[in-house]
Amino acid sequence: MNVVNTVLSLSESFPFNAFYSILQPAGNEPLSYHWHECFEISFVKSGKGIYYVNGHTYTMMPGDIILFNNMEPHAWHSGSSEPIVHPVIIFDPSLIWKGQDNVIDSEY
């Protein structure tokens, strides 16, 4: 298994980003896992596929929401001839947690 650290640039003043991702169908190419230092929330708008995380395989369908913590290697694979369209939200963990004494930051 190939695992790559994906560096995602976020603003220092408000470390949050939202964007659309389109995963094109692929053949039997080897999976490349990635991880990043931010949290990720993805919503499957259309398409079907499979995602892999922590040695588990999950089927994803339209309407599914997928959450990844900031250190979890994961991979996606389109399971059909259609692309997977999924809006993605990424944010730095500091937006919701700044240490032991502050579980949820009321500033945001």
C-alpha positions as CSV (number, residue, x, y, z in Angstrom):
1,M,0.0,0.0,0.0
2,N,1.3,3.4,-1.0
3,V,0.5,6.2,1.5
4,V,1.1,9.8,0.6
5,N,0.9,12.9,2.8
6,T,-1.3,15.4,0.9
7,V,-0.4,19.0,1.9
8,L,-3.6,21.1,1.8
9,S,-3.1,24.9,2.2
10,L,-5.6,26.6,4.4
11,S,-5.8,30.3,5.4
12,E,-4.2,31.0,8.7
13,S,-7.0,33.5,9.7
14,F,-9.8,30.9,9.0
15,P,-8.4,27.5,8.2
16,F,-11.5,26.2,6.2
17,N,-12.1,25.3,2.6
18,A,-15.0,23.9,0.6
19,F,-14.9,22.6,-3.0
20,Y,-16.3,20.1,-5.4
21,S,-14.2,17.0,-6.2
22,I,-14.9,14.7,-9.2
23,L,-13.4,11.3,-9.1
24,Q,-13.2,9.8,-12.6
25,P,-13.7,6.1,-13.1
26,A,-10.5,4.2,-13.3
27,G,-9.4,0.7,-14.3
28,N,-7.6,-1.7,-12.1
29,E,-4.9,0.8,-11.1
30,P,-3.3,0.3,-7.7
31,L,-4.8,2.3,-5.0
32,S,-2.8,5.2,-3.6
33,Y,-3.8,6.1,0.0
34,H,-3.4,9.6,1.3
35,W,-3.7,11.5,4.5
36,H,-3.7,15.1,5.5
37,E,-3.5,17.2,8.6
38,C,-7.0,18.6,8.3
39,F,-10.4,17.1,8.9
40,E,-12.5,16.2,5.9
41,I,-16.2,15.9,5.4
42,S,-17.4,14.6,2.0
43,F,-20.9,14.2,0.6
44,V,-21.6,11.9,-2.3
45,K,-23.7,13.9,-4.6
46,S,-23.7,11.5,-7.5
47,G,-22.0,8.3,-8.6
48,K,-21.1,5.1,-6.7
49,G,-17.9,3.8,-5.4
50,I,-15.7,2.4,-2.7
51,Y,-13.6,4.0,-0.1
52,Y,-10.9,2.4,2.0
53,V,-9.9,3.4,5.5
54,N,-8.2,1.6,8.4
55,G,-8.2,-1.8,6.6
56,H,-12.0,-1.6,5.9
57,T,-13.8,-1.2,2.6
58,Y,-17.1,0.8,2.4
59,T,-19.5,1.2,-0.4
60,M,-20.6,4.8,-1.0
61,M,-23.8,5.9,-2.8
62,P,-25.5,9.2,-3.4
63,G,-26.5,10.8,-0.1
64,D,-23.7,9.3,1.9
65,I,-21.5,11.5,4.1
66,I,-17.9,10.4,4.9
67,L,-15.9,11.8,7.7
68,F,-12.1,11.5,8.0
69,N,-10.0,12.6,10.9
70,N,-6.7,14.4,10.4
71,M,-4.3,11.5,10.3
72,E,-6.4,8.6,8.7
73,P,-5.0,7.2,5.5
74,H,-7.8,6.7,3.0
75,A,-8.4,6.1,-0.7
76,W,-11.4,6.3,-3.1
77,H,-12.3,4.2,-6.1
78,S,-15.2,4.7,-8.5
79,G,-17.2,1.6,-8.7
80,S,-19.1,2.4,-11.9
81,S,-18.7,4.0,-15.3
82,E,-19.8,7.3,-13.9
83,P,-17.6,9.8,-12.0
84,I,-18.2,10.3,-8.3
85,V,-19.1,14.0,-7.6
86,H,-18.7,15.0,-4.0
87,P,-18.6,18.3,-2.3
88,V,-15.7,18.4,0.2
89,I,-15.2,20.4,3.3
90,I,-11.7,20.5,4.9
91,F,-10.7,22.4,8.0
92,D,-7.9,22.5,10.5
93,P,-8.7,20.7,13.8
94,S,-7.9,23.9,15.7
95,L,-11.3,25.3,14.5
96,I,-13.1,22.9,16.9
97,W,-10.4,21.8,19.4
98,K,-7.5,23.8,20.7
99,G,-6.3,21.5,23.4
100,Q,-7.2,19.6,26.6
101,D,-8.9,22.5,28.3
102,N,-11.1,23.6,25.4
103,V,-13.1,20.7,23.9
104,I,-15.2,22.9,21.6
105,D,-14.2,26.4,20.7
106,S,-17.3,28.7,20.9
107,E,-15.6,31.3,18.8
108,Y,-16.8,29.3,15.7
